[in-house]
Amino acid sequence: MRFAFRAIVAQQYFMEQTRLSFGTTRIRFLAVAMLICALLGATWLLSYRATEQFARAALERDAALFATSLTARLNRFDHLAPILARDPDIRQFWSAKDLLPLNQKLRDAANDSALEAIYLMDENGLTVAASNFEAPVTFLGKNYGFRPYFQDAVRGDTARFFAVGATTQRPGVFLATPVRDEGTVFRGVLALKHDLSQITEGWNDAPYPLFVTNAAGVVVLASDPAWLYRTTKPIDSIQKAQIASTRQFGPHPLMPLGWRFDLQEVLAEGVGHIHAAEPLPILGWTLHHMRPLRTVRVNAWQTTALAALALGLIGAFYAVLRARRVRLALNESQKERRALRTMNTALESEIEDRRAAERRLETAQAELARSSRLAALGQLSASVTHELGQPLSAMKNHIAAAELNPTRGEQVLGKLSGLVRRMESITTDLRFFAKPGDTQLEHVDLNEVAQGALELTQVDFEVRGVALEVAMASSSINVRGNRLRLEQVVVNLLKNAMRAVQDADNGTVHLTVKDDGIVVTDNGPGLAGKTLEALSEPFYTTSASGMGMGLGLAISAAIAKDHGGWLKARDTGHGAQFALVVPLEEPQT
């Protein structure tokens, strides 16, 4: 009887609470809706700010990488002009009766180095020999004495200058150096023109716009051709007169772009962009990288949509749980009502049923609590994984940028060659590992490979005061391979040997071409017990910081393997010896 009375009271209480709940349902709904709107608004704002910061950091990192690559491309021919200026035929051009052989030599040098043109001017600026002497549009007979690079070279300086060609109307970077005869008397100027069109063609694959401005604010390179030779800031009359006197930009009127630059943002053509500017250490250039702000807004809306979906799923899950609780309560109420109808005949049975119902209720509540804990644990795990994934990814990106980004700063011209060698070493190593195996095999003479490597390293040996002894093979040693890649291996071996002996009193490096390959021997400290496998480990280096990434032997071993050959190394007792072994070419039958 006591149980029946409690059941009736419980049923009445439940019905009363149900009537009261209907009055507050609408208020609760409005409060929940306002809370959800506030959460979604805060999510959008926080997501926008976080996405903008991440996008700005990524843009600055990409701008630094593009600037490093562009600087390396601009510096790649710095060594060539002084070397060609010391060529005997060029030194004696003023006394030559026939300049056709000199024209042919300049043509071959331009073709081998992928330069647009190499030309020689006399002391008045008149072009007397040019690599394009056979072309319909040639530099022969043209006077370029008005160009600043000619005037700087006359004063004895090696000069670099960007301009639109006065003859070809094609833009390029001009590198000029003075030419002196054997008696060091000034006789003329040798100039190289480097076409930069391949650089901007590579920028077409960049996800966001790129452009480069000079010190006057004129766009000299751009991923969008419509921006070329436009200005980002007003140019005064003095600057215009200087530009006109040098014909730097030919017939282009240098019209303003009409963009608005505000701190780290740019309003370009009516579209807002995040902006990152990276100064280049040469030519006074600055590389600009932009990303539309609409991509940040799209990412913020996507994140907000995901948050809304998550809130919807949570709400649906809560509704399912609440419906389950109501259903369980109704089932219990029905059981109690059935128990009331039969209490007069089986009171003991009802009591037992009540106890069984209580046990089932406890079991259901325990299962419900366990399910809630598991759901919360799963949500917590997903949140931790998501939150940790972003900083880990950012850490890896920063580490990669730190390894790739060389030390920059204000560099005087006298120290520029050291910076070039370091940046070329790093970018060359990285390009090899980024895209290996792109090799076209052809007939190659190992004597020519050794000679090419000597031409690239001769100046370094002279500057460091290291003696270099060479023994070429008496006849051609033909292999099948890629000459430039094989030269890279020999250059790496020569530079390693040069660094090993540069501090020795009588540092000497021997290069010998044999029937089975090319051998480089030095009288340095030797291998110190290291094996070739250990020395070829990527990023292993004994050089000072900034002088290399420890990839030289790793690259050399990979190149030798691509040619079916290998590297050998041993201690001679008085130094170290490295050998590049390449199988001889099979004779044609």
C-alpha positions as CSV (number, residue, x, y, z in Angstrom):
1,M,0.0,0.0,0.0
2,R,2.8,2.3,0.9
3,F,4.3,1.7,-2.6
4,A,1.0,2.4,-4.3
5,F,0.6,5.7,-2.5
6,R,4.1,6.8,-3.5
7,A,3.5,5.9,-7.1
8,I,0.3,8.0,-7.3
9,V,2.1,11.0,-5.7
10,A,5.0,10.6,-8.1
11,Q,2.6,10.5,-11.1
12,Q,0.8,13.7,-10.0
13,Y,4.1,15.5,-9.4
14,F,5.4,14.5,-12.9
15,M,2.2,15.9,-14.5
16,E,2.4,19.2,-12.6
17,Q,6.1,19.6,-13.5
18,T,5.2,19.0,-17.2
19,R,2.5,21.8,-17.1
20,L,5.0,24.2,-15.6
21,S,7.7,23.4,-18.1
22,F,5.5,24.4,-21.0
23,G,5.5,28.0,-19.7
24,T,9.3,28.3,-19.7
25,T,10.1,26.4,-22.9
26,R,9.8,29.5,-25.1
27,I,12.1,31.6,-22.9
28,R,14.7,28.8,-22.7
29,F,14.6,28.4,-26.5
30,L,15.3,32.2,-27.0
31,A,18.1,32.1,-24.5
32,V,19.7,29.1,-26.1
33,A,19.4,30.7,-29.6
34,M,21.0,33.9,-28.4
35,L,23.8,31.9,-26.8
36,I,24.4,30.0,-30.0
37,C,24.5,33.2,-32.1
38,A,27.1,34.7,-29.6
39,L,29.2,31.6,-29.8
40,L,29.2,31.5,-33.6
41,G,30.0,35.2,-33.8
42,A,33.0,34.8,-31.4
43,T,34.1,31.7,-33.4
44,W,34.1,33.7,-36.6
45,L,36.0,36.6,-35.1
46,L,38.6,34.4,-33.5
47,S,38.9,32.2,-36.6
48,Y,39.4,35.3,-38.8
49,R,42.2,36.7,-36.6
50,A,43.9,33.3,-36.3
51,T,43.7,32.6,-40.0
52,E,45.0,36.1,-40.9
53,Q,48.0,35.7,-38.6
54,F,48.7,32.2,-39.9
55,A,48.3,33.4,-43.5
56,R,50.6,36.5,-42.9
57,A,53.3,34.3,-41.4
58,A,53.1,31.8,-44.3
59,L,53.1,34.7,-46.8
60,E,56.3,36.2,-45.2
61,R,57.9,32.8,-45.2
62,D,57.1,32.3,-48.9
63,A,58.3,35.8,-49.7
64,A,61.6,35.1,-48.0
65,L,62.0,31.8,-50.0
66,F,61.2,33.6,-53.3
67,A,63.6,36.3,-52.5
68,T,66.4,33.8,-51.7
69,S,65.7,32.0,-55.0
70,L,65.7,35.2,-57.0
71,T,68.9,36.5,-55.4
72,A,70.6,33.2,-56.3
73,R,69.4,33.5,-59.9
74,L,70.7,37.1,-60.1
75,N,74.1,36.1,-58.7
76,R,74.7,32.9,-60.7
77,F,76.8,34.7,-63.4
78,D,78.9,36.9,-61.1
79,H,82.0,34.7,-61.6
80,L,81.6,34.4,-65.4
81,A,82.3,38.1,-66.4
82,P,85.7,38.4,-64.6
83,I,86.8,35.0,-66.0
84,L,85.9,36.0,-69.6
85,A,87.5,39.4,-69.2
86,R,90.9,37.6,-68.6
87,D,90.6,35.6,-71.8
88,P,93.6,36.3,-74.0
89,D,91.5,36.9,-77.1
90,I,89.3,39.4,-75.3
91,R,92.3,41.2,-73.7
92,Q,93.9,41.7,-77.1
93,F,90.7,42.5,-79.1
94,W,91.9,46.1,-79.8
95,S,94.9,44.8,-81.8
96,A,93.1,41.9,-83.6
97,K,92.7,42.3,-87.4
98,D,89.8,39.8,-87.7
99,L,87.2,39.8,-84.9
100,L,85.1,36.9,-86.4
101,P,86.7,34.3,-84.1
102,L,86.1,36.5,-81.1
103,N,82.4,36.8,-82.1
104,Q,82.1,33.1,-82.4
105,K,83.7,32.6,-79.0
106,L,81.3,34.9,-77.4
107,R,78.4,33.2,-79.2
108,D,79.5,29.8,-77.9
109,A,80.0,31.1,-74.3
110,A,76.5,32.7,-74.4
111,N,74.9,29.4,-75.6
112,D,76.8,27.3,-73.0
113,S,75.8,29.6,-70.1
114,A,72.2,30.2,-71.3
115,L,72.8,34.0,-71.4
116,E,70.8,36.2,-73.8
117,A,74.0,38.0,-75.0
118,I,77.7,38.6,-74.3
119,Y,79.2,41.6,-76.0
120,L,82.5,43.6,-75.9
121,M,82.7,47.4,-76.1
122,D,85.7,49.6,-76.7
123,E,86.7,52.4,-74.4
124,N,84.0,54.8,-75.9
125,G,81.1,52.3,-75.5
126,L,81.0,51.1,-79.2
127,T,80.2,47.4,-79.4
128,V,83.0,45.7,-81.4
129,A,82.1,42.0,-80.8
130,A,78.9,40.3,-79.7
131,S,77.5,36.8,-79.3
132,N,74.4,37.8,-81.5
133,F,76.5,39.0,-84.4
134,E,74.6,36.6,-86.7
135,A,71.1,37.6,-85.5
136,P,68.9,40.0,-87.4
137,V,68.9,42.3,-84.3
138,T,72.6,42.5,-83.2
139,F,74.5,44.6,-80.7
140,L,77.4,45.1,-83.2
141,G,78.0,48.7,-84.0
142,K,75.8,50.0,-81.2
143,N,77.0,52.5,-78.7
144,Y,76.0,51.8,-75.1
145,G,78.2,54.4,-73.4
146,F,75.1,56.1,-71.9
147,R,74.4,53.0,-69.8
148,P,75.4,53.3,-66.1
149,Y,77.0,49.8,-66.1
150,F,79.4,51.0,-68.8
151,Q,80.3,54.1,-66.9
152,D,80.9,52.1,-63.7
153,A,83.0,49.6,-65.5
154,V,85.1,52.4,-67.0
155,R,85.9,53.5,-63.4
156,G,87.2,49.9,-62.7
157,D,84.1,48.5,-61.0
158,T,82.1,45.4,-61.8
159,A,78.6,46.7,-62.3
160,R,75.1,45.3,-62.4
161,F,72.1,47.1,-63.9
162,F,68.5,46.2,-64.9
163,A,67.0,47.8,-68.0
164,V,64.9,47.3,-71.0
165,G,67.2,46.6,-73.9
166,A,67.8,49.7,-76.1
167,T,68.2,47.4,-79.1
168,T,66.0,44.4,-78.5
169,Q,63.4,46.0,-76.2
170,R,63.6,42.9,-74.0
171,P,64.3,43.4,-70.3
172,G,67.3,41.9,-68.5
173,V,70.0,42.3,-65.9
174,F,73.3,43.6,-67.4
175,L,76.6,42.6,-65.7
176,A,79.7,44.5,-66.8
177,T,83.4,44.3,-66.0
178,P,86.4,46.3,-67.3
179,V,88.8,44.7,-69.8
180,R,92.5,45.4,-69.6
181,D,95.4,44.2,-71.7
182,E,98.4,42.3,-70.3
183,G,99.8,45.6,-69.2
184,T,96.7,46.4,-67.2
185,V,95.8,49.2,-69.5
186,F,92.0,49.8,-69.8
187,R,90.8,48.7,-73.2
188,G,87.1,48.3,-73.0
189,V,84.1,46.8,-71.2
190,L,82.7,43.2,-71.3
191,A,79.0,42.9,-70.6
192,L,76.6,40.0,-70.0
193,K,72.8,40.2,-70.4
194,H,70.8,37.8,-68.3
195,D,67.2,37.2,-69.4
196,L,64.8,37.0,-66.4
197,S,61.7,35.8,-68.3
198,Q,62.1,32.3,-67.0
199,I,61.9,33.5,-63.4
200,T,58.5,35.2,-63.9
201,E,57.3,32.2,-65.9
202,G,58.0,30.1,-62.8
203,W,55.9,32.5,-60.8
204,N,52.8,31.6,-62.7
205,D,52.6,28.5,-60.6
206,A,52.6,30.5,-57.3
207,P,49.2,30.5,-55.6
208,Y,49.3,34.3,-55.0
209,P,50.6,37.3,-56.9
210,L,54.3,38.3,-56.8
211,F,56.1,41.4,-58.0
212,V,59.5,43.1,-57.6
213,T,60.1,46.9,-57.4
214,N,63.4,48.8,-57.6
215,A,64.4,51.6,-55.3
216,A,62.3,54.1,-57.2
217,G,59.2,52.0,-56.8
218,V,59.0,50.8,-60.4
219,V,57.8,47.2,-61.0
220,V,60.6,45.4,-62.8
221,L,59.3,41.8,-62.4
222,A,55.7,40.6,-61.9
223,S,53.6,37.5,-62.1
224,D,51.0,39.7,-63.9
225,P,52.5,41.3,-67.0
226,A,50.0,44.2,-66.8
227,W,51.9,45.4,-63.7
228,L,55.3,45.7,-65.4
229,Y,56.9,49.2,-65.5
230,R,54.2,50.7,-63.4
231,T,55.0,52.6,-60.2
232,T,53.9,52.0,-56.6
233,K,54.7,55.5,-55.5
234,P,55.1,58.9,-57.2
235,I,58.4,59.6,-59.1
236,D,59.7,63.1,-59.0
237,S,61.1,65.0,-62.0
238,I,64.8,64.4,-61.0
239,Q,64.3,60.6,-60.9
240,K,62.4,60.7,-64.2
241,A,65.2,62.7,-65.8
242,Q,67.8,60.2,-64.5
243,I,65.8,57.2,-65.8
244,A,65.3,59.0,-69.2
245,S,69.0,59.7,-69.5
246,T,69.9,56.0,-69.1
247,R,66.9,54.7,-71.2
248,Q,66.4,52.2,-68.4
249,F,62.7,51.5,-69.2
250,G,62.7,52.4,-72.9
251,P,59.4,53.8,-74.2
252,H,57.3,52.8,-71.1
253,P,55.7,55.8,-69.5
254,L,55.9,54.5,-65.9
255,M,52.3,55.1,-65.1
256,P,51.2,54.6,-61.4
257,L,49.4,51.5,-60.4
258,G,47.0,53.4,-58.2
259,W,47.2,51.0,-55.3
260,R,46.9,51.9,-51.7
261,F,49.5,50.6,-49.3
262,D,48.5,50.6,-45.6
263,L,51.0,49.1,-43.3
264,Q,50.8,45.3,-44.0
265,E,47.8,45.5,-46.4
266,V,47.4,46.6,-50.0
267,L,44.2,47.7,-51.8
268,A,45.0,46.5,-55.4
269,E,42.4,46.9,-58.1
270,G,39.6,47.2,-55.5
271,V,40.6,44.0,-53.7
272,G,42.2,44.0,-50.3
273,H,45.4,41.9,-49.9
274,I,47.7,40.8,-47.1
275,H,51.1,42.1,-48.1
276,A,54.6,40.9,-47.3
277,A,57.7,42.7,-48.5
278,E,61.2,41.1,-48.6
279,P,64.2,43.3,-49.5
280,L,66.9,41.8,-51.8
281,P,70.6,42.4,-51.0
282,I,71.3,43.5,-54.5
283,L,70.1,46.2,-57.0
284,G,68.0,47.8,-54.2
285,W,65.1,45.6,-55.2
286,T,62.2,44.6,-52.9
287,L,60.1,41.4,-53.5
288,H,56.4,41.8,-52.7
289,H,54.0,38.9,-52.1
290,M,50.2,39.4,-51.7
291,R,47.3,37.2,-50.7
292,P,43.6,38.3,-51.1
293,L,41.8,38.9,-47.8
294,R,38.8,37.1,-49.1
295,T,40.6,33.8,-48.7
296,V,40.9,34.6,-45.0
297,R,37.2,35.4,-44.8
298,V,36.3,32.1,-46.6
299,N,38.4,30.1,-44.1
300,A,36.8,31.9,-41.2
301,W,33.3,31.1,-42.6
302,Q,34.3,27.5,-43.1
303,T,35.5,27.3,-39.6
304,T,32.2,28.9,-38.3
305,A,30.2,26.4,-40.4
306,L,32.1,23.5,-38.8
307,A,31.4,25.0,-35.4
308,A,27.7,25.3,-36.2
309,L,27.7,21.7,-37.4
310,A,29.4,20.6,-34.2
311,L,26.8,22.6,-32.1
312,G,24.0,21.0,-34.1
313,L,25.4,17.5,-33.5
314,I,25.7,18.3,-29.8
315,G,22.1,19.5,-29.7
316,A,20.9,16.5,-31.5
317,F,22.8,14.2,-29.2
318,Y,21.3,16.0,-26.2
319,A,17.8,15.7,-27.7
320,V,18.3,12.0,-28.1
321,L,19.4,11.6,-24.6
322,R,16.5,13.6,-23.2
323,A,14.0,11.6,-25.3
324,R,15.5,8.4,-24.0
325,R,15.2,9.6,-20.4
326,V,11.5,10.6,-21.0
327,R,10.8,7.2,-22.6
328,L,12.4,5.4,-19.7
329,A,10.3,7.4,-17.2
330,L,7.1,6.7,-19.1
331,N,7.9,3.0,-19.2
332,E,8.5,3.0,-15.5
333,S,5.2,4.9,-14.9
334,Q,3.3,2.3,-17.0
335,K,4.9,-0.5,-15.0
336,E,3.8,1.2,-11.7
337,R,0.2,1.6,-13.0
338,R,0.1,-2.1,-13.9
339,A,1.4,-2.9,-10.5
340,L,-1.3,-0.8,-8.8
341,R,-4.1,-2.8,-10.6
342,T,-2.7,-6.1,-9.3
343,M,-1.6,-5.0,-5.8
344,N,-4.7,-6.4,-4.1
345,T,-3.9,-9.9,-5.3
346,A,-0.1,-10.0,-5.2
347,L,1.3,-7.3,-3.0
348,E,4.5,-9.3,-2.5
349,S,4.9,-9.7,-6.2
350,E,4.5,-5.9,-6.6
351,I,7.2,-5.3,-4.0
352,E,9.5,-7.6,-5.9
353,D,8.6,-6.0,-9.1
354,R,9.4,-2.6,-7.6
355,R,12.8,-3.8,-6.4
356,A,13.5,-5.2,-9.9
357,A,12.4,-1.9,-11.5
358,E,14.7,0.0,-9.1
359,R,17.6,-2.3,-10.1
360,R,16.8,-1.8,-13.8
361,L,16.6,1.9,-13.3
362,E,20.0,1.9,-11.5
363,T,21.5,-0.2,-14.3
364,A,20.0,2.2,-17.0
365,Q,21.4,5.2,-15.1
366,A,24.8,3.6,-14.8
367,E,24.8,2.9,-18.5
368,L,23.8,6.4,-19.3
369,A,26.5,7.9,-17.1
370,R,29.1,5.6,-18.7
371,S,27.9,6.6,-22.2
372,S,28.2,10.2,-21.3
373,R,31.7,9.8,-19.9
374,L,32.8,8.0,-23.1
375,A,31.2,10.7,-25.3
376,A,33.0,13.4,-23.3
377,L,36.3,11.4,-23.5
378,G,36.0,11.1,-27.3
379,Q,35.2,14.8,-27.7
380,L,38.2,15.7,-25.5
381,S,40.5,13.5,-27.5
382,A,39.3,15.1,-30.8
383,S,39.9,18.5,-29.3
384,V,43.4,17.7,-28.1
385,T,44.3,16.2,-31.4
386,H,43.0,19.2,-33.3
387,E,44.7,21.8,-31.0
388,L,48.1,20.0,-31.0
389,G,48.1,19.5,-34.8
390,Q,48.2,23.2,-35.6
391,P,51.2,24.1,-33.5
392,L,53.1,21.0,-34.5
393,S,52.6,21.9,-38.2
394,A,53.6,25.5,-37.5
395,M,56.8,24.3,-35.7
396,K,57.8,22.1,-38.7
397,N,57.2,25.0,-41.1
398,H,59.3,27.4,-39.0
399,I,62.1,24.8,-38.7
400,A,62.1,24.3,-42.5
401,A,62.2,28.1,-43.0
402,A,65.1,28.5,-40.6
403,E,67.1,25.8,-42.5
404,L,66.4,27.4,-45.9
405,N,66.6,31.1,-45.0
406,P,70.3,32.4,-45.2
407,T,71.7,35.2,-43.1
408,R,70.9,38.5,-44.8
409,G,71.7,42.1,-44.1
410,E,73.4,45.1,-45.5
411,Q,76.3,43.7,-47.5
412,V,79.1,45.8,-49.0
413,L,80.2,44.9,-52.6
414,G,83.5,43.5,-51.4
415,K,81.8,40.8,-49.3
416,L,79.2,39.9,-51.9
417,S,81.1,37.0,-53.3
418,G,81.2,35.1,-49.9
419,L,77.4,35.5,-49.6
420,V,76.9,34.3,-53.1
421,R,78.9,31.1,-52.5
422,R,77.0,30.3,-49.4
423,M,73.6,30.9,-50.8
424,E,74.4,29.0,-54.0
425,S,75.6,26.0,-52.0
426,I,72.4,25.9,-49.9
427,T,69.9,26.4,-52.8
428,T,71.8,24.0,-55.1
429,D,71.7,21.3,-52.5
430,L,68.0,21.9,-51.8
431,R,67.1,21.8,-55.5
432,F,68.9,18.5,-55.9
433,F,66.9,16.8,-53.1
434,A,63.7,18.5,-54.2
435,K,63.8,17.1,-57.8
436,P,66.4,14.3,-58.2
437,G,66.8,12.0,-61.1
438,D,66.1,14.6,-63.9
439,T,69.2,13.5,-65.9
440,Q,69.6,13.2,-69.7
441,L,72.6,11.0,-70.7
442,E,74.9,11.8,-73.6
443,H,78.5,11.1,-74.7
444,V,80.9,12.7,-72.2
445,D,84.7,12.8,-72.1
446,L,86.0,12.7,-68.5
447,N,88.8,15.1,-69.5
448,E,86.2,17.7,-70.5
449,V,84.3,17.0,-67.2
450,A,87.5,17.7,-65.2
451,Q,88.3,20.8,-67.3
452,G,84.8,22.2,-66.7
453,A,85.2,21.6,-62.9
454,L,88.6,23.3,-62.9
455,E,87.1,26.4,-64.7
456,L,84.5,26.7,-62.0
457,T,86.9,26.4,-59.0
458,Q,90.1,28.0,-60.4
459,V,89.3,31.4,-58.9
460,D,88.6,29.9,-55.4
461,F,91.9,28.1,-55.4
462,E,93.8,31.3,-56.3
463,V,91.9,33.3,-53.7
464,R,92.6,30.7,-50.9
465,G,96.2,30.3,-51.9
466,V,95.9,26.5,-52.4
467,A,98.1,24.8,-55.0
468,L,96.3,22.8,-57.6
469,E,98.1,20.1,-59.7
470,V,96.3,18.5,-62.6
471,A,97.1,15.4,-64.6
472,M,94.8,14.8,-67.6
473,A,94.5,11.5,-69.4
474,S,96.5,11.3,-72.6
475,S,93.4,10.3,-74.7
476,S,89.6,10.7,-74.5
477,I,87.9,8.6,-71.8
478,N,84.3,8.4,-73.0
479,V,81.4,7.6,-70.7
480,R,77.6,8.0,-71.0
481,G,76.2,10.6,-68.6
482,N,75.3,14.2,-68.0
483,R,78.3,16.5,-68.1
484,L,76.9,19.2,-65.8
485,R,76.0,16.6,-63.1
486,L,79.4,14.9,-63.3
487,E,81.1,18.3,-63.1
488,Q,79.0,19.0,-60.0
489,V,80.5,15.9,-58.4
490,V,84.1,16.9,-59.3
491,V,83.5,20.5,-58.1
492,N,82.2,19.1,-54.7
493,L,85.3,16.9,-54.4
494,L,87.7,19.8,-55.3
495,K,86.0,22.2,-52.9
496,N,86.1,19.6,-50.1
497,A,89.8,19.1,-50.7
498,M,90.4,22.8,-50.9
499,R,88.7,23.4,-47.5
500,A,90.6,20.5,-46.0
501,V,94.0,22.1,-46.9
502,Q,93.3,25.8,-46.9
503,D,94.8,26.3,-43.4
504,A,97.9,24.1,-44.1
505,D,101.3,25.7,-44.8
506,N,101.8,23.9,-48.2
507,G,98.2,22.9,-49.0
508,T,98.1,21.1,-52.3
509,V,95.3,19.3,-54.2
510,H,95.9,16.8,-57.0
511,L,93.3,16.1,-59.7
512,T,94.0,13.1,-61.9
513,V,91.9,11.7,-64.8
514,K,92.3,7.9,-65.1
515,D,90.8,5.2,-67.2
516,D,88.4,4.3,-64.4
517,G,87.4,7.8,-63.3
518,I,88.6,11.0,-61.7
519,V,90.7,11.1,-58.5
520,V,91.1,14.1,-56.1
521,T,93.9,13.8,-53.5
522,D,94.9,16.3,-50.8
523,N,97.5,16.6,-48.1
524,G,95.1,17.6,-45.4
525,P,94.2,15.9,-42.1
526,G,92.5,12.9,-43.8
527,L,89.2,11.2,-43.0
528,A,89.9,10.9,-39.2
529,G,88.6,7.4,-39.2
530,K,85.3,8.3,-40.9
531,T,83.8,6.0,-43.6
532,L,82.4,7.2,-46.8
533,E,78.9,6.2,-45.7
534,A,79.3,8.4,-42.6
535,L,80.7,11.3,-44.6
536,S,77.8,10.9,-47.2
537,E,75.1,11.2,-44.5
538,P,72.9,14.2,-45.4
539,F,73.6,17.3,-43.3
540,Y,76.9,15.9,-42.0
541,T,79.5,18.7,-42.3
542,T,82.6,19.9,-40.6
543,S,82.4,23.3,-42.3
544,A,81.6,26.5,-40.3
545,S,78.0,27.6,-40.0
546,G,76.7,29.2,-43.3
547,M,79.5,27.5,-45.5
548,G,77.3,24.6,-46.5
549,M,74.6,22.2,-45.5
550,G,76.6,18.9,-45.5
551,L,74.9,17.7,-48.6
552,G,77.8,17.7,-51.0
553,L,78.9,14.1,-50.7
554,A,75.4,12.9,-50.4
555,I,74.5,14.6,-53.7
556,S,77.7,13.4,-55.3
557,A,77.0,9.8,-54.3
558,A,73.5,10.0,-55.7
559,I,74.8,11.4,-59.0
560,A,77.4,8.7,-59.3
561,K,74.7,6.1,-58.6
562,D,72.5,7.6,-61.3
563,H,75.4,7.1,-63.8
564,G,75.9,3.5,-62.7
565,G,79.0,4.4,-60.8
566,W,80.1,5.1,-57.2
567,L,82.4,7.1,-55.0
568,K,85.5,5.8,-53.2
569,A,87.4,7.4,-50.3
570,R,90.5,6.4,-48.3
571,D,93.2,7.8,-46.1
572,T,96.6,8.0,-47.9
573,G,98.5,8.6,-44.7
574,H,99.3,12.1,-45.8
575,G,95.7,13.3,-46.5
576,A,92.6,12.0,-48.1
577,Q,91.7,10.6,-51.6
578,F,88.3,10.6,-53.2
579,A,87.5,9.0,-56.5
580,L,84.5,9.2,-58.9
581,V,84.2,5.9,-60.7
582,V,82.0,5.8,-63.8
583,P,81.7,2.8,-66.2
584,L,83.2,3.4,-69.6
585,E,80.8,3.8,-72.5
586,E,80.0,0.6,-74.4
587,P,81.4,0.7,-77.9
588,Q,78.8,0.7,-80.7
589,T,78.6,-2.5,-82.7
